[in-house]
Amino acid sequence: MKTLVTLPLVVPLAAAALSLLMRRFLVAQRVLGITAATASLGIALALVVRVDGTGPAVAALGGWHPPLGIALVADRFAALMLVVAAAALLGVLVYAVGQGRVDTAMPGFHPVYQVLAAGVALGLLTGDLFTLFVAFEVMLIASYVLITARAGAAHVRATLTYVVVGLTASALFLATVALIYAAAGTVNLADLAGRLDGVSPTIRAALGWLLFMVFGIKAAIFPLFFWLPDSYPTAPSPVTAIFAGLLTKVGVYAMIRTQTLLFPSDEPSQVMLALAGLTMVVGVLGAIAQSDIRRILSFHIVSQIGYMVMGLGFFTVAGLAAAIVFLVHQIVVKTVLFLVGGLVEDTAGTGNLAKVGGVLHRHPLVALLYLPAALSLAGLPPFSGFVGKLALVQAGFAASQAPVVAVSLAASILTLFSMAKIWAGAFWGQPTGEDCRRPGAVGLAATGALVVASLAIAVVAQPLLGLATRAGADLLAADVYRAVVLGG
């Protein structure tokens, strides 16, 4: 079991090292990358089954028992996130290989991509704050390379904000970790959960909001989202897809993990709920104002983060379960939408809605892939988005938080409007111009597989919600987490 916990980190790191040795053999790198990503998905599936059946598992790296050493901790929440992350990473990698342009133009794409996958796995499994900081740095370094893959001064300037904000957030994160260590004498999460009880309530609250701010920047909540809409659309479509689908969600994961374990609350957090509502509204209004597919979808990343923060803000098992289900749905659906946006750009040469039209008539399969993902993002039944939003609405009413529920429903209606805007501009109407490039069969298949995965979330909604409920109960049971990690 301990070996199983370490494999999600070891496999991509080994693949990255081997890929560097094969840097002159692109086909071998592609085969190795897809093999490693497939293995990681299988390992994550095995891990979630074992953890759900036998409880959390801990691997003490180097033989140092927590809280002295670095511990990898796999509970239901971490294992479920690993499964969805591995599926998204595999789907996007297959799409990139099928597209055949990103890894050709960027010789180091495959090792960097595997390093990114290792950073994600470390961020989900780590049991201490400093290693979480390291995980985010690994993801950021890899993302800096990937996001600047496009040549040209304009693209580099557009990503400068991303780099500056990333470095600023990293500095704030490191300073916060130092302050927490100064206050409690440890950075191990399980140990902190006990030691923070002895810290002044004012200091503890300040540390909690500092961590919330750090992860709020990484998750792009209001008002810390300004960097995202200008940065993500500049990267190649496979890179944008994995950033949009996964990286901000790791920030949400860290936010949920730390707030429930280190700064629990017996009642809803009105500040979090207010920020959640503002994030939903500002994000969706920004999306409606855009005329480019990628920019519309980038603002929707912001808007949908608000729903996850809303579930956290309830501080109930039902709220956390709903947030987890919504998080799972968002990783898959958001990845699909950006991949479809990439397919549209491949055919038309642009994502500007004023210059694209008639994709439905030329390439009906691309339109077919877009439709269920768009309806799911808007939260319409019977798609996966409806499952998560319904659970959030029920949790909101149970927590007597009708105002934020009303805001979430209004944002859903506006989301549907913006998705219809893309449909009318890009897919409907008469074809304009000639195809720049026909969508490749491999890219279509990879996107289709993720669409099927999103539909499967709705099909298995009841078992998934049951697993998420058990994961939510785990998150609120800090004593159990401490006992598993520290022993006793």
C-alpha positions in Angstrom: 0.0 0.0 0.0 2.8 2.4 0.8 4.4 1.6 -2.5 1.1 2.3 -4.3 1.1 5.8 -2.6 4.5 6.7 -4.0 4.0 5.4 -7.5 1.9 8.4 -8.8 5.0 10.5 -8.1 7.7 8.1 -9.2 6.2 7.1 -12.5 6.1 10.5 -14.1 9.5 11.5 -12.7 11.1 8.3 -14.2 9.3 9.0 -17.5 10.7 12.5 -17.5 14.3 11.3 -16.9 14.0 8.6 -19.7 12.4 11.1 -22.0 15.4 13.4 -21.6 17.6 10.5 -22.6 15.4 9.9 -25.7 15.3 13.6 -26.7 16.4 12.9 -30.2 13.7 10.2 -30.7 10.3 11.9 -30.8 8.2 8.8 -31.4 9.9 7.0 -28.5 9.1 10.0 -26.3 5.5 9.9 -27.3 5.1 6.2 -26.6 6.8 6.6 -23.3 4.7 9.6 -22.3 1.4 7.9 -23.1 2.5 4.7 -21.4 3.5 6.5 -18.3 0.2 8.5 -18.3 -1.8 5.4 -18.7 0.1 3.6 -15.9 -0.5 6.6 -13.7 -4.3 6.4 -14.3 -4.3 2.7 -13.5 -2.3 3.3 -10.3 -4.7 6.1 -9.3 -7.7 3.9 -9.9 -6.2 1.1 -7.8 -5.4 3.6 -5.1 -8.9 5.1 -4.8 -10.4 1.5 -4.5 -7.9 0.5 -1.8 -8.2 3.8 0.2 -12.0 3.8 0.0 -12.1 0.2 1.3 -9.3 0.2 3.9 -8.9 3.9 4.9 -6.1 6.4 4.3 -2.5 5.3 3.6 0.7 7.0 4.6 4.2 6.6 3.1 7.0 8.1 5.1 9.7 9.1 2.6 13.3 8.2 3.7 12.0 6.2 6.7 11.5 9.4 8.8 8.2 9.1 10.6 5.9 12.1 10.6 6.1 14.8 11.7 9.9 14.8 11.3 10.0 13.7 7.7 8.1 14.1 4.5 4.9 12.0 4.4 2.7 11.2 1.4 -0.9 10.8 2.5 -3.6 9.3 0.3 -7.2 9.6 1.6 -10.4 9.5 -0.4 -10.2 13.1 -1.5 -6.6 12.9 -2.7 -7.1 9.6 -4.4 -10.2 10.7 -6.2 -8.4 13.8 -7.4 -5.5 11.7 -8.6 -7.8 9.7 -10.8 -9.4 12.7 -12.5 -6.1 14.5 -12.8 -4.5 11.4 -14.4 -7.4 11.1 -16.9 -7.1 14.7 -17.9 -3.3 14.5 -18.3 -3.6 11.4 -20.4 -6.4 12.8 -22.6 -4.5 16.0 -23.3 -1.2 14.2 -24.0 -2.9 12.0 -26.6 -4.5 15.1 -28.1 -1.1 16.9 -28.3 0.5 13.8 -29.9 -2.3 13.6 -32.4 -2.0 17.3 -33.2 1.7 16.8 -33.7 2.7 20.5 -33.5 3.5 21.3 -29.9 6.0 18.5 -29.2 7.6 19.0 -32.7 8.1 22.7 -32.1 9.2 22.3 -28.5 11.8 19.5 -28.1 11.5 19.4 -24.3 7.7 19.1 -24.3 7.5 15.5 -23.1 9.9 15.6 -20.1 8.4 19.0 -19.0 4.9 17.6 -19.3 5.9 14.6 -17.1 7.4 17.0 -14.5 4.1 18.8 -14.5 2.3 15.6 -13.8 4.7 14.8 -11.0 4.1 18.2 -9.5 0.4 17.7 -9.5 0.7 14.2 -7.9 3.0 15.6 -5.2 0.6 18.5 -4.5 -2.3 16.1 -4.0 -0.5 13.6 -1.9 1.9 15.7 0.3 1.2 15.8 4.0 3.1 19.0 4.9 3.0 22.6 3.9 6.6 23.1 2.8 6.4 20.1 0.4 3.1 21.6 -0.9 5.1 24.7 -1.6 7.7 22.7 -3.5 4.9 20.9 -5.5 3.5 24.2 -6.6 7.0 25.4 -7.6 7.5 22.2 -9.7 4.1 22.9 -11.4 5.0 26.5 -11.9 8.4 25.9 -13.4 6.9 23.4 -15.8 4.1 25.7 -16.7 6.5 28.6 -17.3 8.2 26.5 -20.0 4.9 25.2 -21.5 3.1 28.6 -21.5 5.9 30.3 -23.5 6.1 27.5 -26.1 4.6 29.8 -28.8 7.2 32.0 -30.4 6.9 35.8 -30.8 7.3 38.8 -28.6 3.5 39.3 -28.3 3.0 35.9 -26.7 5.9 36.3 -24.3 4.6 39.7 -23.2 1.2 38.2 -22.7 2.6 35.6 -20.3 4.7 38.0 -18.3 1.8 38.7 -16.0 1.5 34.9 -15.4 5.1 34.7 -14.4 5.1 37.8 -12.2 1.9 36.7 -10.4 3.2 33.2 -10.0 6.5 34.4 -8.4 4.6 36.8 -6.1 2.2 34.1 -5.0 5.2 31.8 -4.3 6.9 34.5 -2.2 3.7 35.0 -0.2 3.2 31.2 0.2 6.8 30.8 1.5 6.4 33.7 3.9 3.1 32.2 5.2 4.7 28.8 5.8 7.5 30.6 7.7 4.9 32.4 9.9 3.0 29.2 10.5 6.3 27.5 11.5 7.1 30.3 13.8 3.7 30.1 15.5 3.3 26.4 15.8 6.8 24.9 15.4 5.9 22.5 12.6 4.8 22.4 9.0 3.3 18.9 9.0 -0.4 19.2 8.4 -1.4 16.5 10.8 0.8 17.9 13.5 -0.4 21.5 12.8 -4.0 20.5 13.2 -3.2 19.8 16.9 -0.7 22.5 17.6 -2.7 25.4 16.2 -5.2 24.8 19.0 -2.6 26.4 21.3 -2.1 29.5 19.1 -4.0 32.7 19.8 -7.3 32.7 17.9 -6.4 36.1 16.3 -3.1 34.8 15.0 -4.7 31.5 13.9 -7.4 33.4 11.9 -4.8 35.6 10.3 -2.7 32.6 9.2 -5.9 31.0 7.8 -6.7 34.0 5.7 -3.1 34.3 4.5 -3.3 30.7 3.2 -6.7 31.3 1.7 -5.2 34.3 -0.1 -2.3 32.2 -1.4 -4.5 29.5 -2.8 -7.0 32.0 -3.9 -4.4 33.5 -6.3 -3.6 30.1 -7.6 -7.3 29.2 -8.0 -8.1 32.6 -9.5 -11.0 33.7 -7.2 -12.3 37.2 -7.1 -10.5 39.7 -6.9 -7.3 37.7 -7.5 -8.2 36.4 -11.0 -6.9 39.2 -13.2 -3.9 37.3 -14.4 -5.7 34.3 -15.8 -7.9 35.6 -18.8 -4.9 37.3 -20.5 -2.4 34.4 -19.8 -4.1 31.2 -20.7 -5.3 32.0 -24.2 -1.8 32.7 -25.4 -0.5 29.1 -24.9 -0.9 26.2 -27.5 -4.4 24.6 -27.2 -3.2 21.4 -25.4 -1.2 23.4 -22.9 -4.2 25.8 -22.3 -6.5 22.8 -21.8 -4.4 21.1 -19.1 -3.9 24.5 -17.3 -7.6 25.3 -17.5 -8.7 21.9 -16.5 -6.2 21.1 -13.8 -3.8 23.7 -12.4 -6.4 26.1 -10.9 -8.2 23.1 -9.4 -5.1 22.0 -7.5 -5.2 25.4 -5.9 -8.8 24.7 -4.9 -7.8 21.3 -3.6 -5.1 22.9 -1.4 -7.6 25.5 -0.2 -10.2 22.8 0.8 -7.5 20.6 2.4 -5.9 23.4 4.6 -9.1 25.2 5.5 -10.9 22.1 6.8 -8.0 20.6 8.5 -6.2 23.6 10.0 -8.9 26.2 10.3 -12.2 24.3 10.8 -15.5 26.2 11.4 -18.8 25.2 13.1 -20.8 27.5 10.9 -20.7 28.8 7.3 -18.0 31.4 6.5 -19.9 34.5 5.2 -16.7 36.0 3.8 -16.0 32.9 1.7 -19.6 32.7 0.5 -19.5 36.4 -0.5 -16.2 35.9 -2.4 -17.8 32.8 -4.0 -20.8 34.8 -5.2 -18.6 37.6 -6.6 -16.3 35.1 -8.3 -19.3 33.5 -10.1 -20.9 36.8 -11.2 -17.7 38.6 -12.3 -16.4 35.6 -14.1 -19.6 34.9 -16.1 -20.1 38.6 -16.9 -16.5 38.8 -18.2 -17.2 35.7 -20.3 -20.3 37.3 -21.9 -18.3 40.4 -22.8 -15.7 38.5 -24.8 -15.7 37.6 -28.5 -13.0 35.0 -28.6 -13.6 31.3 -27.7 -10.6 30.9 -25.5 -11.2 34.2 -23.6 -14.8 33.3 -23.0 -13.8 29.9 -21.6 -10.9 31.5 -19.6 -13.4 33.8 -17.8 -15.6 30.7 -17.1 -12.6 29.1 -15.3 -13.0 32.0 -12.8 -16.7 31.8 -12.6 -16.8 28.1 -11.9 -14.2 28.3 -9.2 -16.8 30.3 -7.2 -19.1 27.2 -7.0 -16.3 25.2 -5.4 -15.5 27.9 -2.9 -19.2 28.1 -2.2 -19.2 24.4 -1.2 -16.2 24.9 1.1 -17.8 28.0 2.7 -20.7 25.9 4.0 -18.3 23.9 6.2 -20.7 20.9 6.2 -20.2 17.4 4.9 -22.9 18.0 2.3 -21.2 21.2 1.1 -17.8 19.6 0.9 -19.2 16.6 -0.9 -20.9 18.8 -3.5 -17.7 20.8 -3.9 -15.7 17.6 -4.6 -18.3 16.4 -7.2 -18.2 19.8 -8.8 -14.4 19.8 -8.8 -14.3 16.4 -10.5 -16.8 17.5 -13.1 -15.0 20.7 -13.8 -11.6 19.1 -14.4 -13.0 16.9 -17.2 -15.5 19.4 -18.8 -13.2 22.4 -18.8 -10.5 20.3 -20.4 -12.9 19.2 -23.1 -14.1 22.7 -23.9 -10.5 24.0 -24.4 -9.7 21.0 -26.5 -12.8 21.6 -28.7 -11.7 25.3 -28.9 -8.4 24.0 -30.2 -10.1 21.9 -32.8 -12.1 25.0 -33.9 -8.9 27.0 -34.2 -7.3 24.2 -36.2 -10.1 24.3 -38.8 -10.7 28.1 -39.0 -7.3 29.4 -38.1 -8.8 31.6 -35.3 -11.1 31.5 -32.3 -12.6 34.9 -33.0 -16.4 34.5 -33.2 -16.6 37.2 -35.8 -14.4 35.2 -38.2 -15.6 31.7 -37.5 -18.8 30.1 -38.6 -20.4 27.0 -39.9 -18.2 24.5 -38.0 -21.4 22.4 -37.5 -21.8 22.0 -41.3 -18.1 21.3 -42.0 -17.2 19.2 -39.0 -20.3 18.0 -37.2 -18.3 15.7 -34.9 -16.5 18.8 -33.4 -19.9 20.3 -32.8 -21.1 17.1 -31.2 -18.2 17.1 -28.8 -18.9 20.7 -27.8 -22.6 20.4 -27.1 -22.6 18.0 -24.1 -19.6 19.8 -22.5 -21.3 23.2 -22.9 -24.6 22.1 -21.5 -22.8 20.4 -18.6 -20.9 23.6 -17.8 -24.3 25.4 -17.7 -25.6 22.8 -15.3 -28.4 21.4 -17.4 -29.7 17.8 -16.8 -28.8 15.1 -17.3 -25.2 16.1 -17.6 -22.5 16.0 -15.0 -22.7 19.7 -14.2 -26.3 19.3 -13.1 -25.2 16.7 -10.6 -22.7 19.0 -8.9 -24.8 22.1 -9.0 -27.9 20.3 -7.6 -25.8 19.0 -4.7 -24.5 22.5 -4.1 -28.0 24.0 -4.1 -29.3 21.3 -1.7 -26.3 21.9 0.6 -26.9 25.6 0.5 -30.5 25.3 1.5 -29.6 22.9 4.2 -27.1 25.5 5.6 -29.8 28.3 5.3 -27.7 30.2 2.7 -30.4 31.0 0.2 -28.8 34.3 -1.1 -25.6 32.6 -2.4 -27.7 29.8 -3.9 -29.8 32.4 -5.8 -26.6 33.9 -7.1 -25.3 30.5 -8.2 -28.5 29.8 -10.2 -28.4 33.2 -11.8 -24.8 32.6 -12.8 -25.8 29.3 -14.3 -28.4 31.0 -16.6 -25.8 33.5 -17.7 -23.3 30.6 -18.4 -25.9 29.0 -20.7 -26.2 32.3 -22.5 -22.4 32.5 -23.1 -22.3 28.9 -24.2 -25.1 29.7 -26.7 -23.0 32.7 -27.9 -20.1 30.3 -28.8 -22.6 27.9 -30.5 -24.2 30.7 -32.6 -20.9 32.3 -33.5 -18.7 29.3 -34.2 -20.9 26.4 -35.0 -24.1 27.8 -36.4 -24.6 29.8 -39.6 -22.9 29.4 -43.0 -19.3 28.3 -43.4 -16.8 31.2 -43.9 -13.6 30.7 -45.9 -11.7 27.5 -46.3 -10.4 25.0 -43.7 -6.9 25.8 -42.5 -6.5 22.3 -41.3 -8.8 19.4 -40.8 -9.1 18.1 -37.2 -7.0 15.0 -36.7 -8.6 11.6 -35.9 -6.4 11.2 -32.8 -7.3 14.6 -31.4 -11.0 13.9 -32.0 -10.7 10.5 -30.3 -8.9 12.0 -27.2 -11.5 14.7 -26.9 -14.3 12.2 -27.4 -12.9 10.0 -24.7 -13.0 12.9 -22.2 -16.6 13.7 -23.3 -17.5 10.1 -22.5 -15.8 10.5 -19.1 -17.9 13.6 -18.4 -21.1 11.6 -19.3 -19.9 8.8 -17.1 -19.8 11.2 -14.2 -23.5 11.7 -14.6 -24.2 8.0 -15.0 -22.4 7.1 -11.8 -23.6 10.2 -9.9 -25.0 8.3 -6.9 -21.8 6.2 -6.2 -19.7 9.3 -6.9 -21.7 11.4 -4.5 -21.4 8.6 -1.9 -17.6 8.6 -2.2 -17.5 12.4 -2.1 -19.7 12.3 1.0 -17.3 9.9 2.7 -14.4 12.1 1.6 -16.2 15.2 3.0 -16.7 13.5 6.3 -13.0 12.6 6.3 -12.0 16.3 5.7 -14.0 17.4 8.8 -12.6 14.6 11.0 -9.2 16.1 11.8 -8.6 13.8 14.7 -8.8 10.7 12.4 -6.4 12.3 9.9 -4.0 13.1 12.7 -4.2 9.5 14.1 -3.5 8.0 10.7 -0.5 10.2 9.9 1.0 10.5 13.3 0.0 7.1 14.7 -2.3 6.2 17.6 
